[in-house]
Amino acid sequence: MNNLSSYLETALLNHVFRGVPYTPPSAIYVALYTSNPTKMDTGQEVVGGSYVRRTVIFNVPALESNIKTIKNNADLVFPTATANWNAVTHIGLRDAASGGNLLMFGDLQDVRSILTNDIFKFLVGQLQLSLS
């Protein structure tokens, strides 16, 4: 997942090159999508069926194939679906538990249809971010 949202691109460029303050979020939340969120945050996030975003904490950046990469440092488990969530195709990182701003996004390598009583999760190290 290496796609920056338009919001984050603007914030980083302003912060680094124009001295405009950017306060990073106190927590990062993983959101699941049934369509591409796009740079403009226009995708369809999963709703209903006990779905909630999950917080994630990343390890310090490390070189992996000559690219600085961070990975989730604990399993990231979503609640048991109490209704069908449909095909989860993309994930996004957001700065709030609901609403807020999209920071980064990407497609899932393995699209998964989440049905009633299914549990969606990322194991330690499966959620990776890099800048190149």
N, C-alpha and C positions, 0 to 999 in steps of 0.2 A: 504494500500500500504506500505509494509515493506521490499521490496527487494532492497538491495543496489547493484549498478552496480559494476563491477570489478574495474572501474576507481576510484569510491569513496572509496571502501574498501581499495585499495592501498594507496590513498591519506590520509585517516584517520589513518591507521596503521603507515604509515611513519611519519605523523605529531605528533601523540600522543606518540608513542613509540620509535621513532628514532630522533625526533627533526627536521625533514625536514619540512620547512615552507609550509603551505597550505593556500592560500588566497581564502576565500569563494567568490562566485560570488556576484556581486552587485545586481542581480535580479535572481529570479527563474522563469522558464517558464514551463507551462504545455503543453505537447505534446500529441496528440491522435494517437493511433496506430490501424491498422487493423490486426496485428499479435503481438505475444509476443516479446517485445524488447530484452529480455534475458539479463543476466549479461554482455554479450559482445557487447550489443548495435547492434543487428542484425535484429531487427524487422522492419516492414514496417510502417512508419509514414504516416498519411493522407497527400495527396498532391492535389493541385488544388482546384477549386470550392470555392475560397475566403478563404480557410483555412489558418490560422496563429496561431502560439503558443500564449498563453496568460500568462501574468505575474500573479503571485500569492503571497500574503502576508499571513503569518501564525500568529496566536495568540501565546502567550507564552505557554510553555508546562504545561499541567495540568494532574492530575491523573484521569484516567478513567478505571475502573475495575482493579485497581492496576497497570496500565501501563501508563507511561508518553506518552502523546499524544498531537499533535498539529493539529489545524484545520484551514482551510482558513477563513479569517475574513471578506470577502465580496463575493458577488456573482461573479462567474467567467463565463462570457458569451462569447462564440465564435461567429464569424460572421455568418450571415445567409449563408447557403450553396448555392452556385450558380450552383452546379453540385452535383451528388451523391458522398458522401464520403465513401459509403459502410458500412459494419458492424464495428463499433468501439468496439474493444474488450479489449484494454489495454490503460493505460495512463503512461506517464513517466514525470519525472521532469528533466529539462535540465538547463545548465548554460549559454545558449545563445538563442537569438531570432531565429537564424537559425544555423545549424551545432552545434558546441560545444560538450559538454560531457553529457552523460546520468548520472544522479545522483541516482535516485531511480525509481522504476517502479512497476506496479502491474496490475492485471486484474480487469476489471469492473465487479461488481456483476450483473449488468443488461446490457448485450450486446445490443447496439442500432444501428440500421441501419439508417444512416443519409442520407436523400434524399434531392433533390433540394428544397430550401425554408425552410428546417428545421433549428432549432437553438439548438445547444448543449450547456448545461450549468450545472454548479455545484452551488447549493445554498450555502449560508453561512453554514459552518460546515460540508458539505458533503465530502470534501476532507480531509482525516485524515491520518496522519503519526504517527507511533509509533516505538519504539525500545524495544525489549524484550529479 
